[in-house]
Amino acid sequence: MNAKRLKRAAAALFLAISLFVLSSAPVAGHGGEGGIAPNGLFFVDYRNLNGGANGVALVNLDPESEGFGEVLQQFELGEDVLPHHLYYNRDQSRLYNTTLSGEYLYELILERDADGVPTIVEAIAIDTGDSQVGEDIYFTEDGSQFWITFIGGFGGERDGSIGVFDAKTNELLNTISAPEPEDPTNGQPYILYPHGISAREDSGYMVVTSTIHPDLTTGMGNTVTVLDMETGEPVQTVLVSEAWDVITQPVEVLMLRDGYPSYVLVTTINDGSVWIAPFDEEAGRLGEFTKAVDGTAEGLMVALEFYIGPGDDPESDEDQLLYVSYAVPGVVNAYSLDNLPELELVKTYQAEPGAHHFGFFTTESGREAMVVQNNLLNADGINAGSLTIVDLQTGEQLGRVDLPTDLGIMPESIESAMGNAHFVHH
């Protein structure tokens, strides 16, 4: 028996006798940023479809477990709160939730039972100053700060801001904004509707995307802005489109790091594409963005999340793939990073309309699996509302959970209850 099969055969026994050891400590992962979670317990942000309070549910998503589909907890945040993204901090000891309404940012206080299973006991609202509509979070490598994009900025029609927080006290340290110039093509950097965020701290730079006004109608963006992390100043705004008058709505952004070639990847809504640009680490400047995946040509629309996750051998740092979700038709594609700037399609995983957030975990028998949350803002046609689980090696669907039908709640995002469910998050 080869090493890989031996590892899988022993996985179930290992999980059974050492769940406490695995789940009571932060999940070890590649680059300290996560990995394959040891079981299928996931926190699920949800909106209540029947007019009640929105909140976070703890759900068993391991199809091989006796309690598959069971909701272990529903923690209410309030009717006026729309939870949006769940994030563990750098050492995976604290859990945060950004929201599109309410207080915009919460820390979810966890308690763990004797088996290491967490439950939420309290939600603490964090002061975000005047910034509105929390989106994505980046935690610095030294564990001292976290940076958050606020797509609503201070409430203006053409607005946006970035908050810098103390990672130990949750205190707001700084708010960064840069108004859009009258002529966005003049080279002056600006911050508008920031959504995605990523950084290369070894070079000292961060990037944020420009997506859409929170009301989804007032305005849209088509750029990425580079910031100097030491000063907080924006230094460059680069077009992610074929022309300034062609709106693409960039969503997530990933600065490749940890030994990967120096490129920046961006997903876009309007053309369903993945764009790529070289990044000059010394100068701190982006080159021109081009399409690595042409969504329109490939029948893909609304490109959303991407994470670096396991390849055929999840224990190998050199065997990882780029996973990208497409709300239409509802798939997750896995691409090789071996021949950048080209992205070679390795495998397509079938999900359902609205394929959005996803995460990796190991089933009770040791199968490497992915769960996909299929919903984008409960928008018609991309709101299947299901949580689908597939086998990473075979692509076989292992299970499906329908919380809208079962409980009247619509999943908005997911995260492993045991720690980050991915290797590199943006």
RAWO-V256547 format. One record per helix or strand. SS is the DSSP state (alpha for helix, beta for strand). FROM is the first residue (numbers start at 1). LEN is the number of residues. If there is no record, write none. Layout:
SS;FROM;LEN / SS;FROM;LEN
This chain:
alpha;3;21 / alpha;30;3 / beta;37;1 / beta;41;8 / beta;54;7 / beta;71;8 / beta;83;6 / beta;95;5 / beta;105;8 / beta;118;8 / beta;132;8 / beta;145;9 / beta;161;6 / beta;172;5 / alpha;184;3 / beta;194;7 / beta;205;6 / beta;212;1 / beta;220;1 / beta;223;6 / beta;234;6 / beta;250;6 / beta;263;6 / beta;274;7 / beta;285;2 / beta;290;4 / alpha;295;4 / beta;301;10 / beta;320;9 / beta;331;6 / beta;344;7 / beta;355;8 / beta;368;7 / beta;386;6 / beta;397;6 / alpha;403;5 / beta;409;8 / beta;424;2
